[in-house]
């Protein structure tokens, strides 16, 4: 009998609200220097980490920080209700939500994948 938990893969858009040239530019978002130190270390080693701020909590969002391929950084908000079963569904949702007149118009969206 296999008692291993089932792992599902979900895809979702994360909407960029801030870009930075260096991780130091993100320091102002973290009032506690120890929190920032841990955040920066994880971001540098893993390339991605989550965070919580009053703004993310007010929007019931998960904050996601990403080190981009060009060496710059992006802070994003993602929402549980935007999780989709396929990459194509997440792309379609991101296109819909960033279209002119939509909720995240003018924002870039990064497509994320997570195992749940």
Secondary structure as UniProt FT lines:
FT   STRAND          9..20
FT   HELIX           23..29
FT   HELIX           33..46
FT   STRAND          48..51
FT   HELIX           54..58
FT   TURN            59..60
FT   STRAND          62..67
FT   TURN            69..70
FT   STRAND          73..78
FT   HELIX           80..82
FT   HELIX           87..98
FT   TURN            100..101
FT   TURN            103..106
FT   STRAND          109..115
//
